[in-house]
Amino acid sequence: MLLPKTFIFLKNLSKNNNKEWFEKNRSDYEEIRENLKKNAQKLINGLEMFDEQIRYKGLQPKNCLFRINRDVRFSNNKSPYKTNMALHFDLGSKAVSSSTYYIHISPEDSFVGGGIYMPMPPELYKIRIAISQKYKQFQSIINSKQFIKYFPNGISTHDSLKTVPRGFKENNPAIEYLRMKGYTALCPLTNDELTNDDCFGKILEHFKALYPLNKFLNEAVVAEV
């Protein structure tokens, strides 16, 4: 489970987003980060039980944590630190997109989910082809009782095309999904749930429900077209 002080630290950081405050409270941050690494290892162990690709990847907990430092080089917001923390478990690299299992940790906006958020154009094109050619299979995944139980809001995307993507027709039965620029599924988590003793079991149940979608997306990304 997460340390309750995680949310206290993030709330205070949002009010004192500067290096001086952070350094004064670095010991709290390091304690929270170590707790997250331990949580990450437990979740890796759980994921390896049903996702063979994660098992073969050999994920390391330290690589599943996002940095808390913000990249402010091209941003008008010069606050040096993120006011949330996150864990991600995926097979991706800088060169190739892949689906992920994800936990977002924030005092007022925590959630569990995954999928592919912003695939690069070559991978997005492959995913669209897979959805078009295997639409019944895709539907069976996102309409399954297990998926709907844990992700009742279904598939979401950060952005969609207003027009028809190149190479596809407007009357394609999957056009709603072909217009999407990403494929994710999310479910809110409360602070109480994340600090509860059974939080790992709850999160892994969501990950299991997400696994068929992630498998479909990853197979699409590596397919020859």
Backbone hydrogen bonds in HBPLUS format (Angstrom, degrees):
<---DONOR---> <-ACCEPTOR-->    atom                        ^
c    i                          cat <-CA-CA->   ^        H-A-AA   ^      H-
h    n   atom  resd res      DA  || num        DHA   H-A  angle D-A-AA Bond
n    s   type  num  typ     dist DA aas  dist angle  dist       angle   num
A0002-LEU N   A0194-LEU O   2.96 MM 192  5.89 175.4  1.96 156.2 154.9     1
A0006-THR N   A0003-LEU O   2.86 MM   3  5.52 164.3  1.88 122.7 128.1     2
A0007-PHE N   A0004-PRO O   3.29 MM   3  6.13 136.2  2.50 120.4 125.2     3
A0009-PHE N   A0005-LYS O   2.82 MM   4  5.92 165.1  1.84 153.2 156.6     4
A0010-LEU N   A0006-THR O   3.07 MM   4  6.31 162.2  2.10 146.3 150.9     5
A0011-LYS N   A0007-PHE O   2.98 MM   4  6.08 154.8  2.05 142.3 149.1     6
A0012-ASN N   A0008-ILE O   3.00 MM   4  6.21 164.1  2.03 151.3 155.5     7
A0013-LEU N   A0009-PHE O   2.82 MM   4  6.02 149.4  1.91 147.3 157.1     8
A0014-SER N   A0010-LEU O   3.04 MM   4  6.21 150.9  2.12 142.7 148.9     9
A0015-LYS N   A0012-ASN O   3.14 MM   3  5.21 134.2  2.36  96.3 108.7    10
A0016-ASN N   A0012-ASN O   2.97 MM   4  6.14 124.8  2.29 138.2 153.8    11
A0016-ASN N   A0013-LEU O   3.07 MM   3  4.88 135.1  2.28  93.1 106.1    12
A0018-ASN N   A0016-ASN O   2.80 MM   2  5.72 129.1  2.06 113.1  97.1    13
A0022-PHE N   A0018-ASN O   3.11 MM   4  6.31 167.0  2.13 153.6 157.8    14
A0023-GLU N   A0019-LYS O   2.92 MM   4  6.05 164.7  1.94 155.1 158.0    15
A0024-LYS N   A0020-GLU O   3.20 MM   4  6.42 152.0  2.28 143.4 150.8    16
A0025-ASN N   A0021-TRP O   3.10 MM   4  6.36 134.9  2.31 143.8 156.1    17
A0025-ASN N   A0022-PHE O   3.03 MM   3  5.11 131.6  2.27  97.2 110.7    18
A0026-ARG N   A0023-GLU O   3.39 MM   3  4.87 169.2  2.40  98.8  99.0    19
A0028-ASP N   A0025-ASN O   3.14 MM   3  5.56 127.0  2.44 107.6 119.5    20
A0029-TYR N   A0025-ASN O   3.24 MM   4  6.65 159.0  2.29 148.4 154.4    21
A0030-GLU N   A0026-ARG O   2.83 MM   4  6.11 162.0  1.86 161.1 165.0    22
A0031-GLU N   A0027-SER O   3.07 MM   4  6.24 152.8  2.15 140.9 148.0    23
A0032-ILE N   A0028-ASP O   2.96 MM   4  6.22 159.9  2.00 151.7 157.1    24
A0033-ARG N   A0029-TYR O   2.82 MM   4  6.03 158.1  1.87 152.5 159.2    25
A0034-GLU N   A0030-GLU O   2.98 MM   4  6.13 156.6  2.03 144.5 150.0    26
A0035-ASN N   A0031-GLU O   3.08 MM   4  6.29 153.0  2.15 142.6 150.0    27
A0036-LEU N   A0032-ILE O   2.94 MM   4  6.25 150.8  2.03 146.5 154.6    28
A0037-LYS N   A0033-ARG O   2.97 MM   4  6.27 152.1  2.05 147.0 154.4    29
A0038-LYS N   A0034-GLU O   3.06 MM   4  6.36 154.4  2.13 146.5 152.6    30
A0039-ASN N   A0035-ASN O   2.96 MM   4  6.24 156.0  2.02 146.4 153.5    31
A0040-ALA N   A0036-LEU O   2.75 MM   4  5.98 152.5  1.83 147.5 155.9    32
A0041-GLN N   A0037-LYS O   3.04 MM   4  6.33 153.4  2.12 146.0 151.5    33
A0042-LYS N   A0038-LYS O   3.18 MM   4  6.49 157.5  2.23 146.5 151.9    34
A0043-LEU N   A0039-ASN O   2.97 MM   4  6.26 156.3  2.02 151.7 158.3    35
A0044-ILE N   A0040-ALA O   2.82 MM   4  6.06 151.5  1.90 149.2 157.8    36
A0045-ASN N   A0041-GLN O   2.96 MM   4  6.19 161.2  2.00 147.9 152.6    37
A0046-GLY N   A0042-LYS O   3.06 MM   4  6.35 150.2  2.15 140.1 148.2    38
A0047-LEU N   A0043-LEU O   2.82 MM   4  6.03 163.3  1.85 153.1 157.3    39
A0048-GLU N   A0044-ILE O   2.94 MM   4  6.10 157.2  1.99 154.0 159.4    40
A0049-MET N   A0046-GLY O   3.13 MM   3  5.46 152.4  2.20 106.9 115.2    41
A0050-PHE N   A0047-LEU O   3.09 MM   3  5.82 153.5  2.16 118.5 124.5    42
A0051-ASP N   A0047-LEU O   2.85 MM   4  5.76 154.8  1.92 167.1 175.0    43
A0055-ARG N   A0051-ASP O   3.13 MM   4  6.48 154.4  2.20 146.7 154.6    44
A0056-TYR N   A0052-GLU O   2.96 MM   4  6.22 154.2  2.03 147.0 152.4    45
A0057-LYS N   A0053-GLN O   2.98 MM   4  6.08 136.7  2.17 137.8 149.6    46
A0063-ASN N   A0060-GLN O   2.90 MM   3  5.51 143.2  2.04 119.7 130.0    47
A0064-CYS N   A0061-PRO O   2.94 MM   3  5.19 160.9  1.98 112.0 118.2    48
A0088-HIS N   A0064-CYS O   2.89 MM  24  5.07 152.3  1.97 136.7 145.9    49
A0066-PHE N   A0086-ALA O   3.46 MM  20  5.91 161.2  2.50 142.9 144.5    50
A0082-LYS N   A0068-ILE O   2.74 MM  14  5.27 166.1  1.76 161.1 165.8    51
A0070-ARG N   A0080-PRO O   2.90 MM  10  5.41 171.3  1.91 133.2 135.6    52
A0075-SER N   A0072-VAL O   3.38 MM   3  5.04 174.6  2.39 104.0 104.4    53
A0085-MET N   A0105-ILE O   2.93 MM  20  5.05 161.8  1.96 145.1 151.2    54
A0105-ILE N   A0085-MET O   2.74 MM  20  5.05 160.1  1.78 169.7 162.8    55
A0087-LEU N   A0103-ILE O   2.99 MM  16  5.18 153.1  2.06 142.5 151.1    56
A0103-ILE N   A0087-LEU O   2.90 MM  16  5.18 154.3  1.97 154.4 156.3    57
A0089-PHE N   A0101-TYR O   2.85 MM  12  5.07 152.5  1.93 149.1 155.2    58
A0101-TYR N   A0089-PHE O   2.95 MM  12  5.07 151.6  2.03 132.5 141.7    59
A0093-SER N   A0096-VAL O   3.19 MM   3  5.36 166.6  2.21 157.5 157.2    60
A0100-THR N   A0115-GLY O   2.87 MM  15  5.35 144.8  1.99 131.7 139.9    61
A0115-GLY N   A0100-THR O   2.97 MM  15  5.35 147.1  2.08 145.1 151.3    62
A0102-TYR N   A0113-GLY O   2.76 MM  11  5.22 162.9  1.78 149.4 145.1    63
A0113-GLY N   A0102-TYR O   2.91 MM  11  5.22 154.2  1.97 154.6 154.0    64
A0104-HIS N   A0111-PHE O   2.84 MM   7  5.24 167.7  1.86 160.7 164.5    65
A0111-PHE N   A0104-HIS O   3.04 MM   7  5.24 149.2  2.13 132.1 139.9    66
A0189-LEU N   A0110-SER O   2.92 MM  79  5.27 161.8  1.96 125.3 123.8    67
A0112-VAL N   A0187-CYS O   2.91 MM  75  5.42 159.8  1.96 154.1 156.4    68
A0187-CYS N   A0112-VAL O   2.85 MM  75  5.42 141.6  2.00 154.5 166.9    69
A0114-GLY N   A0185-ALA O   3.09 MM  71  5.74 142.3  2.23 148.2 159.0    70
A0185-ALA N   A0114-GLY O   3.02 MM  71  5.74 149.6  2.11 150.8 157.5    71
A0116-ILE N   A0183-TYR O   2.79 MM  67  5.19 148.8  1.89 144.4 145.5    72
A0183-TYR N   A0116-ILE O   2.69 MM  67  5.19 154.2  1.76 160.3 165.7    73
A0123-GLU N   A0120-MET O   2.94 MM   3  5.49 117.8  2.33 119.2 134.1    74
A0124-LEU N   A0120-MET O   2.88 MM   4  6.00 161.1  1.91 156.9 162.0    75
A0125-TYR N   A0121-PRO O   2.97 MM   4  6.07 159.4  2.02 152.3 156.4    76
A0126-LYS N   A0122-PRO O   3.23 MM   4  6.47 154.4  2.30 139.1 145.5    77
A0127-ILE N   A0123-GLU O   2.93 MM   4  6.20 155.1  1.99 149.8 156.7    78
A0128-ARG N   A0124-LEU O   2.98 MM   4  6.23 159.2  2.02 149.5 154.8    79
A0129-ILE N   A0125-TYR O   3.04 MM   4  6.32 154.9  2.10 146.1 152.8    80
A0130-ALA N   A0126-LYS O   2.95 MM   4  6.22 162.7  1.98 150.2 154.6    81
A0131-ILE N   A0127-ILE O   2.90 MM   4  6.17 162.3  1.93 155.3 159.7    82
A0132-SER N   A0128-ARG O   2.94 MM   4  6.08 160.9  1.98 147.5 153.1    83
A0133-GLN N   A0129-ILE O   2.84 MM   4  6.01 165.4  1.86 157.3 161.2    84
A0134-LYS N   A0130-ALA O   2.80 MM   4  5.65 145.4  1.91 144.5 153.8    85
A0138-PHE N   A0134-LYS O   2.93 MM   4  6.23 162.0  1.96 156.3 162.0    86
A0139-GLN N   A0135-TYR O   2.81 MM   4  6.01 161.9  1.84 152.5 157.2    87
A0140-SER N   A0136-LYS O   2.94 MM   4  6.12 153.6  2.01 143.6 150.8    88
A0141-ILE N   A0137-GLN O   3.15 MM   4  6.44 139.5  2.32 143.0 153.1    89
A0141-ILE N   A0138-PHE O   3.17 MM   3  5.24 129.6  2.44  96.5 109.4    90
A0142-ILE N   A0138-PHE O   3.14 MM   4  6.49 168.8  2.15 159.3 159.3    91
A0143-ASN N   A0139-GLN O   2.85 MM   4  5.74 134.4  2.06 148.0 158.9    92
A0144-SER N   A0141-ILE O   3.40 MM   3  5.42 165.1  2.42 102.3 106.3    93
A0148-ILE N   A0144-SER O   3.03 MM   4  6.24 172.8  2.03 160.0 161.8    94
A0149-LYS N   A0145-LYS O   2.89 MM   4  5.92 148.8  1.99 142.4 151.4    95
A0150-TYR N   A0146-GLN O   3.33 MM   4  6.56 156.5  2.39 145.5 149.1    96
A0151-PHE N   A0147-PHE O   2.74 MM   4  5.71 142.8  1.88 149.9 162.1    97
A0154-GLY N   A0151-PHE O   2.93 MM   3  5.56 164.7  1.95 124.1 127.9    98
A0156-SER N   A0184-THR O   2.74 MM  28  5.28 160.6  1.77 153.2 158.9    99
A0184-THR N   A0156-SER O   3.03 MM  28  5.28 167.7  2.05 151.8 153.3   100
A0181-LYS N   A0159-ASP O   2.98 MM  22  5.64 144.9  2.10 167.3 156.2   101
A0161-LEU N   A0179-ARG O   2.82 MM  18  4.91 163.5  1.85 134.4 138.4   102
A0168-PHE N   A0165-PRO O   3.17 MM   3  5.92 147.3  2.28 146.9 146.7   103
A0172-ASN N   A0169-LYS O   3.08 MM   3  5.49 160.6  2.11 116.8 118.8   104
A0175-ILE N   A0172-ASN O   2.98 MM   3  5.25 157.3  2.03 126.8 125.1   105
A0177-TYR N   A0174-ALA O   2.88 MM   3  5.60 132.4  2.11 123.0 133.9   106
A0178-LEU N   A0174-ALA O   2.98 MM   4  6.14 149.4  2.08 146.9 155.2   107
A0179-ARG N   A0175-ILE O   3.11 MM   4  6.15 141.4  2.26 147.0 151.9   108
A0180-MET N   A0177-TYR O   3.17 MM   3  5.29 144.6  2.30  99.7 109.7   109
A0194-LEU N   A0190-THR O   3.15 MM   4  6.47 154.8  2.22 147.8 154.0   110
A0195-THR N   A0191-ASN O   3.06 MM   4  6.26 132.3  2.29 143.5 155.8   111
A0196-ASN N   A0193-GLU O   3.37 MM   3  5.14 161.9  2.40  97.7 102.3   112
A0199-CYS N   A0196-ASN O   3.17 MM   3  5.43 156.8  2.23 120.7 119.1   113
A0202-LYS N   A0198-ASP O   3.17 MM   4  6.48 159.8  2.22 153.5 159.2   114
A0203-ILE N   A0199-CYS O   2.92 MM   4  6.10 165.5  1.94 154.0 157.6   115
A0204-LEU N   A0200-PHE O   2.90 MM   4  6.03 164.2  1.93 150.9 155.7   116
A0205-GLU N   A0201-GLY O   3.05 MM   4  6.20 143.2  2.19 141.3 150.5   117
A0206-HIS N   A0202-LYS O   3.27 MM   4  6.63 152.0  2.36 144.2 150.6   118
A0207-PHE N   A0203-ILE O   2.95 MM   4  6.32 155.5  2.01 148.2 155.8   119
A0208-LYS N   A0204-LEU O   2.85 MM   4  6.05 154.2  1.91 146.6 152.7   120
A0209-ALA N   A0205-GLU O   3.13 MM   4  6.35 155.4  2.20 142.1 148.2   121
A0210-LEU N   A0206-HIS O   3.00 MM   4  6.23 137.0  2.19 141.8 154.2   122
A0210-LEU N   A0207-PHE O   3.10 MM   3  4.92 124.7  2.42  90.4 105.1   123
A0211-TYR N   A0207-PHE O   2.91 MM   4  6.04 129.6  2.17 143.5 156.5   124
A0213-LEU N   A0210-LEU O   3.04 MM   3  5.58 122.6  2.38 116.1 129.7   125
A0214-ASN N   A0210-LEU O   3.07 MM   4  6.33 165.7  2.09 157.1 161.7   126
A0215-LYS N   A0211-TYR O   2.84 MM   4  6.01 159.9  1.88 160.7 166.3   127
A0216-PHE N   A0212-PRO O   3.02 MM   4  6.15 158.9  2.07 141.3 146.9   128
A0217-LEU N   A0213-LEU O   2.94 MM   4  6.20 165.3  1.96 157.0 160.4   129
A0218-ASN N   A0214-ASN O   2.89 MM   4  6.04 162.4  1.92 150.2 155.1   130
A0219-GLU N   A0215-LYS O   2.94 MM   4  6.06 159.7  1.98 150.3 155.8   131
A0220-ALA N   A0216-PHE O   3.05 MM   4  6.25 147.3  2.17 142.3 151.4   132
A0221-VAL N   A0217-LEU O   3.03 MM   4  6.28 153.5  2.10 147.0 153.6   133
A0222-VAL N   A0218-ASN O   3.29 MM   4  6.54 150.1  2.38 147.2 152.8   134
A0223-ALA N   A0220-ALA O   3.25 MM   3  5.20 154.7  2.32 100.5 108.0   135
